[in-house]
Amino acid sequence: MSIVLWTAVVLIGGAGSVLRFLTDGAVQGGRDFPLGTLAVNVSGAVILGLITGLALGHDAALLAEDRQHRTAAVNVIASLALGVAAAALGRLVGTHL
């Protein structure tokens, strides 16, 4: 990777983290439910979907579009379960350091 690409990743990542922080604070407003976190996660998913759609175009087929519904469902469920498990493991390790 070139230094230009690394610099772009650092700058975009930094800007993204500041925007997430500001969005969370603006939306949360002292509520008990983590509405700010939900808003950040959903808006991030929309942006990732937009970028993916722009990058892949109309000709790229997703698993569900290839009628691989079972594989797509297993992928989603496994990703969610493993993501939550990985976060729990990271928290456990973090509390013991």
N, C-alpha and C positions, 0 to 999 in steps of 0.2 A: 504494500500500500504506500502511496506517496504521502509526503508531508502535507500536501494540499488537501487530500482526502481526510487525513487524520484531523487537520485543523477544522475542516468543515464539520466533521462528526462531533468534535468537542464543542464548537460554537452552537451548532443546532441542538445538541444534547443539553447544553447549559441554558439556552433560551427556552427549550421545552420544559426543563425543571422549574424555571422561574414562572412560566405560564401556568404550569400545574399548581404551583403554590398559590399564585394569585387567584386562579379560578376557584380552588378549594376554599380559600378564605372568603371570596365574594359570595359563593353559593351557600356555604355552611351556615353562617349567621346565627351561631349559638344553638342550633338544633341538636337534639340527642342522636337522631339518625344521621349517619355519615353521608349526607346528601352531596356534600362537596366532593368526596371521594367517588361517589357514584357518577356524578356529572363528569369528572375528569376521566374516569374509566370509559364511559360511554362515548364521550367526545373523542378520546384517543382511538377507540375502536372504529369510529366513523372515519377519522383521518387515515388510519392504517388501511381501511377498506378502500378509500378513495385513491390512495397512493398505489395500492395493489391493482386496482382496476385500471388506473392509468398506465401502469407498467406492463400488465399482462395483456391488455386489450380485450377485444371481443372473441378472439379465436382460442384463447386458453381455456381449457376445461377444468373445472374443479371436480373433486371426487363425486359429489352428489349429481353433477351434471352428466357424469359418465355412468350414471345409474349404479354407482357403488355406494348405495345408501348405508349399508351395514358398516362398511369400512369408514365412511365419513362419521357415522354416529359413534363408533368405537374411538376414533381419533379425537372427537370432541370430548367424550366422557373421560378418556384416559388423560388428555391434556389438562382438563379441569382437576381431576383427582390427583394427578402427579404434581400439578402446580401448587395445589393447597398443601400436599404432603411436603413438598420442597420448602415452601414458606414456613411450615411448622418446624421442620428440621433446622432451617436457618435460624429461626427464633430460639429454638432449644440450644443450639450451639452458641448463639450470641449471649444468652443469659448465663452460660457457664464459662465464659472467657473472662 
